[in-house]
Amino acid sequence: MSGLWPREPEAALIRPYSLTGGRTLPSREDLPLDARVVAVPAVEEPHVDTELREILALCVRPVTVAEAAARVDLPLGVVRILLSDLLDRGLMVVDEVGTERERPSMELMRSVLDRIREL
């Protein structure tokens, strides 16, 4: 991905927060940095801005909110707002299954904690 934010000096005049219409908070408070989001397959290409289209293309496979922000090279707060917009429009979903599957067991967590205490 080339990123949404151009590297040309003229682009520095445009603030990334203009992409959010000046909003500073996402519509969804339940969108932590480690939440995995994935685009919903569509029959027709959705009518969205270029920035949102690039995020949708990035999220063909589940990615975390933090990873999406890093790949599109925009501030995390801006990406959380844009992802919330896509979720509200039904163009994305939060991948709950992937998150549960990757959690370590309690036994492993206790073992790590015990080893840390030994240090």
Disulfide bonds with the S-S distance in Angstrom:
none
